[in-house]
Amino acid sequence: MKKVLFIAYYFPPMGFGGVKRPLKFAKYLRNFGWDVTVLTCSPKKLLLVDDFLLNEAIESGIKIARTGEEIFDTNKIITKVPKDTFQPIKKYLSSWLFIPDSKILWYPKAIKKAFNLWKENNGYDLIFAVAPPFTDFLIGQELKRRFKVPLVVDFMDAWVGNYILRYYPTFYHKWKNIKLESSIVRDANKIITTNRRIKEMIISRNSDITYNDIKLYPHTFDAEDFELAKKKNLPYTTKMRITYAGSLHSRGLKLLFKSILSLFNAAPLYKNKIEFLYLGIVPKKLINIAKEYNILDNIYMPGYVNHLECIKYLLASDVLFLHIKNAKNNDAILPGVLGDYFGSRKNILACVPEGVTKNLLLKYNACKIVTDYNPASVAEAIYDYYNEYANKSLAAPNESFVQMFENMQYVESLARDFNYLQDIE
């Protein structure tokens, strides 16, 4: 069996959308002739912890090589939500000090661990690096140069121009990131990314690659997760439920709260007919807003739940809420949760800009899209959804489109890419 070394700083027990893609690739590649070792970190403190995904990684037979202590029990990890006031300051200072990102401090530990792994396992046939963080790409690049094996890189998000992930305090900082990205694109034997817009952004900055040099692997869902969830007791409610499997930083929650207020002001009776569910971290300032709007009793916020529990809630919902901020280059954003939204086959209420996500939602069919980010417009969409729910006339998704996001076909394709690189070496 051929061997691949995964570079993935973000990996379980970390608990957010960015860990699921590398985990599922690593888990299922073994089905197609590739033995995977994941090189990752050993966090002692985390914002979110997912015990289900960690257990899945361990039980799947993936070899997990951490740069610190091994992790088998999430109870030993300290979870702490940073104060809202410090987050912008921390991000600002980090953007000044670290290029390409703060995980560059992990670079020397990762290189040392990788060299030891190479010796202990008699080398690897290929390196696969997943980003963000983009430090992962630099580690993969150094290992390629040292050991002369193919390098495959996965842009889960855009590097340069992604203003949610990073801010460039000076022209030098942006120039340096552009140079680093170009060196990675030049050295990589294969490039994959999640959507066409990121692909276009990479090509626009790198004239030595062509459209066919980058392959698209969207964010997907694992059918096995949904089958497992269906065997459990799903958390149903007697009301229509609108669920938001929130972003790491609760983006869009304030808009949703304003929309709920607008709906209840126009139709107070709906307070007893609709439940709103938010799965994720809720800052105190947003809880205070919900209290101020007098809607807190209509919103169920259990906090962050593990991946399996999240799938159960999606299946026990009627409508799912999706939000992408309308900002520069956000037309390239494809949320990791979208694959699971499609896999749930539920209706979707989306506040998104023009771009890749909106185009996919239109093909999904079972959706309502609000592009003006007006709470009254969102409230009207919720009102329409309730009438469809009451009349049992919610739209059905395009099933053939949904099947395009089942993950196993992309794992098989990735394995073929790996095999091709072995054949041409």
KOLKOL-718956 format. One line per field, with one value per residue (C-alpha): residue in one letter; chain; residue number from 1; x, y, z. Coordinates in steps of 0.05 Angstrom, whole numbers, plus 5000, padded with zeros to 4 digits. Example, Ala and Ser with C-alpha at 12.3 -4.5 7.8 and 13.67 -1.06 7.14 Angstrom:
residuo <- [A/S] .
cadena <- [A/A] .
num <- [1/2] .
x <- [5246/5273] .
y <- [4910/4979] .
z <- [5156/5143] .
***
This chain:
residuo <- [M/K/K/V/L/F/I/A/Y/Y/F/P/P/M/G/F/G/G/V/K/R/P/L/K/F/A/K/Y/L/R/N/F/G/W/D/V/T/V/L/T/C/S/P/K/K/L/L/L/V/D/D/F/L/L/N/E/A/I/E/S/G/I/K/I/A/R/T/G/E/E/I/F/D/T/N/K/I/I/T/K/V/P/K/D/T/F/Q/P/I/K/K/Y/L/S/S/W/L/F/I/P/D/S/K/I/L/W/Y/P/K/A/I/K/K/A/F/N/L/W/K/E/N/N/G/Y/D/L/I/F/A/V/A/P/P/F/T/D/F/L/I/G/Q/E/L/K/R/R/F/K/V/P/L/V/V/D/F/M/D/A/W/V/G/N/Y/I/L/R/Y/Y/P/T/F/Y/H/K/W/K/N/I/K/L/E/S/S/I/V/R/D/A/N/K/I/I/T/T/N/R/R/I/K/E/M/I/I/S/R/N/S/D/I/T/Y/N/D/I/K/L/Y/P/H/T/F/D/A/E/D/F/E/L/A/K/K/K/N/L/P/Y/T/T/K/M/R/I/T/Y/A/G/S/L/H/S/R/G/L/K/L/L/F/K/S/I/L/S/L/F/N/A/A/P/L/Y/K/N/K/I/E/F/L/Y/L/G/I/V/P/K/K/L/I/N/I/A/K/E/Y/N/I/L/D/N/I/Y/M/P/G/Y/V/N/H/L/E/C/I/K/Y/L/L/A/S/D/V/L/F/L/H/I/K/N/A/K/N/N/D/A/I/L/P/G/V/L/G/D/Y/F/G/S/R/K/N/I/L/A/C/V/P/E/G/V/T/K/N/L/L/L/K/Y/N/A/C/K/I/V/T/D/Y/N/P/A/S/V/A/E/A/I/Y/D/Y/Y/N/E/Y/A/N/K/S/L/A/A/P/N/E/S/F/V/Q/M/F/E/N/M/Q/Y/V/E/S/L/A/R/D/F/N/Y/L/Q/D/I/E] .
cadena <- [A/A/A/A/A/A/A/A/A/A/A/A/A/A/A/A/A/A/A/A/A/A/A/A/A/A/A/A/A/A/A/A/A/A/A/A/A/A/A/A/A/A/A/A/A/A/A/A/A/A/A/A/A/A/A/A/A/A/A/A/A/A/A/A/A/A/A/A/A/A/A/A/A/A/A/A/A/A/A/A/A/A/A/A/A/A/A/A/A/A/A/A/A/A/A/A/A/A/A/A/A/A/A/A/A/A/A/A/A/A/A/A/A/A/A/A/A/A/A/A/A/A/A/A/A/A/A/A/A/A/A/A/A/A/A/A/A/A/A/A/A/A/A/A/A/A/A/A/A/A/A/A/A/A/A/A/A/A/A/A/A/A/A/A/A/A/A/A/A/A/A/A/A/A/A/A/A/A/A/A/A/A/A/A/A/A/A/A/A/A/A/A/A/A/A/A/A/A/A/A/A/A/A/A/A/A/A/A/A/A/A/A/A/A/A/A/A/A/A/A/A/A/A/A/A/A/A/A/A/A/A/A/A/A/A/A/A/A/A/A/A/A/A/A/A/A/A/A/A/A/A/A/A/A/A/A/A/A/A/A/A/A/A/A/A/A/A/A/A/A/A/A/A/A/A/A/A/A/A/A/A/A/A/A/A/A/A/A/A/A/A/A/A/A/A/A/A/A/A/A/A/A/A/A/A/A/A/A/A/A/A/A/A/A/A/A/A/A/A/A/A/A/A/A/A/A/A/A/A/A/A/A/A/A/A/A/A/A/A/A/A/A/A/A/A/A/A/A/A/A/A/A/A/A/A/A/A/A/A/A/A/A/A/A/A/A/A/A/A/A/A/A/A/A/A/A/A/A/A/A/A/A/A/A/A/A/A/A/A/A/A/A/A/A/A/A/A/A/A/A/A/A/A/A/A/A/A/A/A/A/A/A/A/A/A/A/A/A/A/A/A/A/A/A/A] .
num <- [1/2/3/4/5/6/7/8/9/10/11/12/13/14/15/16/17/18/19/20/21/22/23/24/25/26/27/28/29/30/31/32/33/34/35/36/37/38/39/40/41/42/43/44/45/46/47/48/49/50/51/52/53/54/55/56/57/58/59/60/61/62/63/64/65/66/67/68/69/70/71/72/73/74/75/76/77/78/79/80/81/82/83/84/85/86/87/88/89/90/91/92/93/94/95/96/97/98/99/100/101/102/103/104/105/106/107/108/109/110/111/112/113/114/115/116/117/118/119/120/121/122/123/124/125/126/127/128/129/130/131/132/133/134/135/136/137/138/139/140/141/142/143/144/145/146/147/148/149/150/151/152/153/154/155/156/157/158/159/160/161/162/163/164/165/166/167/168/169/170/171/172/173/174/175/176/177/178/179/180/181/182/183/184/185/186/187/188/189/190/191/192/193/194/195/196/197/198/199/200/201/202/203/204/205/206/207/208/209/210/211/212/213/214/215/216/217/218/219/220/221/222/223/224/225/226/227/228/229/230/231/232/233/234/235/236/237/238/239/240/241/242/243/244/245/246/247/248/249/250/251/252/253/254/255/256/257/258/259/260/261/262/263/264/265/266/267/268/269/270/271/272/273/274/275/276/277/278/279/280/281/282/283/284/285/286/287/288/289/290/291/292/293/294/295/296/297/298/299/300/301/302/303/304/305/306/307/308/309/310/311/312/313/314/315/316/317/318/319/320/321/322/323/324/325/326/327/328/329/330/331/332/333/334/335/336/337/338/339/340/341/342/343/344/345/346/347/348/349/350/351/352/353/354/355/356/357/358/359/360/361/362/363/364/365/366/367/368/369/370/371/372/373/374/375/376/377/378/379/380/381/382/383/384/385/386/387/388/389/390/391/392/393/394/395/396/397/398/399/400/401/402/403/404/405/406/407/408/409/410/411/412/413/414/415/416/417/418/419/420/421/422/423/424/425] .
x <- [5000/5027/5039/5019/5037/4981/5000/4938/4946/4870/4848/4806/4797/4790/4717/4698/4682/4754/4774/4721/4749/4820/4791/4744/4799/4846/4794/4771/4835/4853/4795/4833/4902/4933/4958/4953/4994/4968/5019/4984/4990/4975/4929/4922/4872/4818/4759/4718/4727/4693/4697/4658/4707/4767/4739/4723/4795/4824/4776/4786/4858/4888/4959/4959/5028/5025/5082/5067/5030/4981/4907/4856/4812/4781/4767/4841/4834/4816/4761/4758/4721/4763/4731/4701/4741/4808/4795/4803/4865/4895/4880/4910/4975/4980/4975/5035/5079/5066/5071/5033/4995/5007/5017/5086/5109/5090/5134/5199/5164/5127/5190/5228/5171/5164/5238/5232/5170/5205/5261/5216/5170/5222/5194/5128/5106/5071/5056/4987/4980/4914/4904/4887/4931/4977/5037/5017/5035/5104/5117/5096/5139/5201/5189/5181/5247/5282/5255/5239/5167/5104/5066/4990/4960/4887/4863/4801/4798/4830/4898/4911/4848/4811/4794/4757/4819/4872/4886/4949/4976/5027/5041/5100/5056/5010/5069/5103/5039/5032/5104/5094/5031/5066/5123/5073/5035/5100/5126/5061/5050/4975/4929/4858/4808/4734/4706/4716/4724/4784/4813/4805/4838/4899/4906/4901/4963/5003/5011/5052/4992/4930/4857/4866/4922/4873/4820/4754/4734/4675/4658/4618/4577/4591/4530/4554/4545/4472/4457/4487/4448/4382/4392/4393/4335/4328/4312/4246/4201/4126/4141/4172/4247/4296/4367/4432/4494/4534/4602/4660/4649/4572/4570/4499/4468/4453/4417/4377/4357/4334/4295/4260/4242/4214/4173/4144/4127/4088/4058/4060/4024/4086/4121/4084/4094/4167/4230/4297/4358/4430/4487/4552/4585/4542/4578/4547/4534/4489/4452/4440/4412/4364/4341/4333/4290/4250/4262/4308/4252/4242/4314/4344/4420/4451/4521/4570/4552/4595/4589/4540/4494/4496/4475/4418/4393/4397/4355/4304/4297/4252/4293/4368/4396/4460/4498/4558/4576/4571/4643/4701/4720/4666/4638/4693/4669/4640/4622/4645/4576/4542/4559/4521/4464/4457/4463/4406/4361/4327/4303/4354/4344/4407/4433/4491/4524/4530/4581/4595/4551/4490/4500/4501/4440/4400/4417/4398/4328/4300/4321/4302/4358/4359/4412/4395/4409/4347/4315/4246/4264/4289/4226/4183/4221/4210/4136/4131/4168/4119/4060/4094/4109/4037/4011/4062/4088/4162/4203/4242/4316/4346/4368/4416/4450/4453/4489/4544/4565/4572/4644/4666/4670/4719/4762/4767/4785/4838/4868/4870/4907/4957/4967/4977/5033/5066/5062/5096/5152] .
y <- [5000/5069/5119/5193/5244/5294/5362/5387/5434/5437/5366/5334/5344/5415/5426/5469/5460/5464/5396/5353/5356/5331/5279/5249/5248/5214/5164/5138/5141/5073/5044/5063/5037/5095/5090/5158/5190/5258/5307/5355/5393/5375/5430/5438/5495/5501/5544/5483/5408/5353/5285/5250/5270/5252/5183/5175/5192/5144/5086/5093/5071/5137/5144/5210/5240/5300/5347/5342/5292/5243/5259/5205/5240/5308/5318/5336/5395/5463/5498/5573/5625/5689/5755/5793/5856/5821/5784/5844/5866/5796/5790/5858/5843/5774/5804/5848/5795/5731/5713/5677/5666/5654/5580/5595/5585/5511/5505/5483/5431/5403/5398/5363/5314/5301/5285/5235/5204/5198/5159/5115/5097/5089/5150/5168/5166/5233/5295/5326/5394/5426/5500/5544/5553/5567/5549/5478/5491/5517/5454/5411/5451/5441/5366/5361/5397/5354/5285/5295/5267/5297/5351/5361/5423/5436/5509/5501/5578/5633/5654/5724/5767/5730/5788/5746/5705/5759/5833/5861/5920/5941/5932/5888/5839/5830/5826/5773/5730/5736/5713/5654/5633/5636/5593/5541/5541/5533/5475/5436/5377/5382/5437/5427/5477/5480/5525/5559/5630/5612/5576/5640/5682/5635/5635/5711/5718/5661/5664/5599/5555/5541/5528/5453/5453/5464/5413/5427/5386/5419/5414/5349/5307/5238/5193/5149/5207/5215/5140/5138/5199/5169/5109/5155/5191/5255/5318/5336/5393/5405/5473/5490/5493/5539/5520/5557/5514/5576/5600/5601/5675/5677/5715/5730/5718/5792/5796/5734/5764/5828/5787/5748/5813/5840/5776/5777/5851/5838/5771/5760/5693/5662/5664/5600/5568/5574/5553/5582/5540/5564/5513/5549/5598/5657/5719/5754/5817/5777/5745/5815/5835/5776/5798/5869/5845/5801/5740/5699/5650/5635/5617/5551/5558/5494/5519/5481/5408/5353/5335/5277/5318/5373/5325/5301/5372/5385/5324/5345/5415/5442/5501/5516/5586/5605/5670/5699/5772/5816/5839/5842/5775/5739/5714/5661/5635/5565/5548/5480/5468/5473/5401/5377/5425/5393/5323/5338/5353/5408/5475/5531/5605/5640/5711/5709/5754/5739/5684/5610/5594/5629/5593/5526/5542/5558/5489/5457/5484/5480/5549/5622/5672/5742/5787/5855/5832/5869/5839/5853/5812/5754/5758/5754/5692/5660/5678/5645/5584/5575/5577/5523/5482/5488/5467/5411/5443/5455/5448/5384/5390/5368/5298/5288/5354/5331/5267/5309/5328/5258/5253/5183/5200/5256/5212/5162/5218/5244/5173/5171/5238/5209/5147/5188/5228/5163/5137/5198/5203] .
z <- [5000/4981/5036/5040/5092/5106/5133/5170/5230/5235/5254/5308/5366/5340/5329/5270/5196/5172/5203/5169/5099/5116/5164/5111/5058/5107/5131/5063/5022/5052/5012/4949/4966/5005/5077/5111/5165/5189/5216/5263/5328/5401/5427/5502/5497/5443/5426/5407/5417/5377/5412/5357/5302/5345/5359/5285/5267/5319/5302/5227/5231/5209/5236/5274/5287/5334/5347/5421/5465/5435/5448/5462/5514/5499/5574/5582/5535/5563/5523/5529/5489/5483/5501/5442/5457/5450/5384/5336/5373/5370/5296/5282/5320/5288/5218/5233/5264/5226/5152/5125/5191/5265/5254/5226/5298/5289/5227/5261/5305/5245/5202/5257/5268/5193/5187/5243/5212/5145/5178/5221/5163/5108/5073/5039/4967/4968/5010/5016/5050/5068/5082/5118/5155/5097/5139/5122/5049/5069/5109/5050/5003/5047/5052/4976/4965/5017/4998/4924/4925/4894/4931/4927/4958/4976/4979/5024/5023/4982/5007/4981/4979/5034/5079/5130/5145/5141/5139/5107/5148/5095/5021/5041/5079/5019/4970/5013/5015/4940/4932/4979/4944/4876/4901/4926/4861/4823/4866/4874/4829/4836/4861/4885/4912/4931/4877/4811/4838/4881/4821/4779/4834/4836/4760/4757/4800/4769/4694/4690/4706/4664/4679/4675/4726/4784/4801/4837/4898/4933/5006/5012/5060/5086/5074/5131/5180/5159/5163/5233/5255/5230/5276/5337/5370/5329/5369/5337/5358/5349/5317/5251/5264/5229/5245/5236/5243/5257/5235/5283/5298/5298/5233/5211/5279/5290/5223/5241/5308/5273/5224/5279/5313/5247/5237/5307/5303/5239/5261/5337/5332/5299/5367/5384/5316/5299/5337/5318/5334/5334/5339/5357/5404/5423/5448/5508/5467/5420/5478/5504/5437/5438/5507/5484/5425/5472/5428/5473/5491/5418/5404/5427/5434/5462/5444/5401/5391/5361/5288/5297/5341/5289/5235/5280/5288/5213/5200/5253/5222/5169/5143/5149/5152/5116/5118/5081/5093/5031/5027/4978/4948/4989/4923/4929/4997/4999/5071/5095/5125/5057/5040/5102/5087/5019/5050/5097/5037/5077/5051/5058/5073/5050/5058/5010/4957/4883/4875/4878/4938/4908/4842/4876/4918/4855/4828/4894/4882/4953/4975/4984/4974/5004/4973/5003/5076/5098/5161/5132/5070/5113/5156/5093/5070/5139/5134/5065/5091/5148/5100/5057/5120/5145/5076/5070/5006/5021/4958/4945/4930/4864/4882/4825/4846/4919/4898/4867/4938/4967/4989/4968/4893/4909/4953/4897/4848/4896/4900/4824/4824/4874/4832/4769/4803/4822/4751/4720/4771] .
***
